[in-house]
Amino acid sequence: ADLETILEVGSFSWSWMEPIIGQASFIFLVLQFVRSQAINLGLKPYGHKILGVRSKRMCKKYPQYDPIFLEWFSESDALYGKLK
């Protein structure tokens, strides 16, 4: 049997998982780089896009109010829970 000691088991499991962990780490690294470059170019990340969609929805829902103030309010409000 190839897996007689704990060292052999560790070596086998590491050689099996290392490529998967390496690929996942590389994907996260690339995603972080893409996000930072998008911010450098002035593009809005996903959270800001959601705030924009929410402000447009609020302007449609309450047309009797000034759209500028509705946009300011909806973009300043927290996405999740309360600001502390």
N, C-alpha and C positions, 0 to 999 in steps of 0.2 A: 504494500500500500504506500502511496506517495505521501499521504498526510498522517505521518506517525507522531510528529512532535508539534508543539504549539508554534514553533518557528516556521515549520513548513506550512502550516495552516495560514499564518500571518502573511507569509510570502505569496501564497496562492491567492489569498483574498486581495492583497494589495495589487498584484499584477492584473487581477480581474477588474478592480474598481478604478485604478489609476487613469485609464483612458477616459472613462465616463466623467470622473471628477475634473479632469483636465479640460474636457470639452465644455462642461458646464461653467467652469471658471472663466474660460475664454469668452464664452457667450456673454456672461455678466460684464466682463471687462469691455467688450465691444459696445454693449448697450450703454454703459456709463460714458464711454468716449463719444458715442453718437449724441447722447443727451447734452453733454457739455459743449459739443460743437454746435448743436442747434441753438443753445442759449447764446453762444458767442455770435451767431449769425442773427440773433434777434428773433428767432422763432419761439413761439410759446410752447412749453411742454404740455403734457396732457392735462394737468390740473388747471392751468390757465385757460385751456380750450373749454373745459367743463364750466368754468366760471363765465366765460363768454356766452356759452349756450344757455346757461341759467339766466343771465341778464336779459338775453333776447326773449326767452320764454316769459320772464316777468313783465317785460314791456308789452308783449302781446296780451297778457292776462289783465293788465291794468293800464289801458290806453288813456284813461282820464288824467294820469299823472305825467309829469315831465319825464321823458325817456332818459335824459342825462342823469337825473337824480336816482332813477330806478337802477340804472347801470352801476352807478357809484355804490349804491347801497348793496346790491346783490354781489358785486365783486369784493366788497369789503367784509361781508359776512363770512363766517367760517364754513368750510365745506362739511366738516364733521364735528358735531358737538359744539360746545361753547369755547370761546377763547378765554384763556385764563391770564 
